[in-house]
């Protein structure tokens, strides 16, 4: 049903316009008590065997919504209603910014992929923090907050910009993510170099601890799939050195060659980050490399090319305790999270593992 609707309606619309329309529908549905109860019962049934503990948090399952969909924390309950076990909002920057000029979001339907150069369009950390502070949750869910650099802030002043966001948002975050891997903010990816990343992460950690003294706010870093293998290793080593809580692997890619893209050249040549199915193999490769390096000492989050339960299961076997998705939601629609959960539960039942935690990294451990 949804796929027919997508072809007849959404595919004919500008992708960003379609996104905002779907957003409005989700937000409307969650405001109507009877409707949201019915939708949650249909789309978010719970599987006890999928219960997950990660980052010191308990979740209904391992599958969450990646950052980028809900940039301003306006649909947390709506996405929880659709079955996502955790919601990562953002990317939020220190100051509000409109992002890059439109058109900035493109569907590669044949490739089940997206290209975006949104440029961290968001209302800024002060507004988002106020929204989170006044939120009255309808559904209990884990909320992660992904923070990035304001575009006009020079690279040399990036740390202060991240710290400002961390100070404002940490009190309302179940976990914080430092995003240094989007390709759509000039100079941002330079911050992935460990010489820049070490003081940045240290400062954000200190800010979160200073502002939220009564609990530990888990801190993660999100990295790009385009890092060389030795740089992936360096980030892994730095995460262990600093005592980070986790790494999210991976963000979108700037690569186009070697991905077997079938969409027309007018789309493929668009600049920005490519997400979706073509990213699957590289993101999985980075995840395996990270787990081989860090093992169970920190939490890994697998994202990039996750389309179905099998993809999620492969991420878990490769070392991910949590799995996220976004692009496939555009193509699969509101029943997507339900299908992923059902498939994961079935795979766990037929596997040699008693729990999901037992399965985490199992494939990598076999080769070590």
PyMOL commands that set and color helices and strands:
alter all, ss='L'
color gray80, all
select helices_A, chain A and resi 2-8+10-12+15-30+33-43+48-50+76-81+109-111+125-134+155-172+188-192+194-211+229-242+265-268+277-294+309-317+327-332+336-349+356-359+362-367
alter helices_A, ss='H'
color red, helices_A
select strands_A, chain A and resi 52-54+57-59+63-65+86-93+105-108+113-116+142-148+175-179+218-223+246-249+273-276+299-303+322-325
alter strands_A, ss='S'
color yellow, strands_A
deselect
rebuild
show_as cartoon
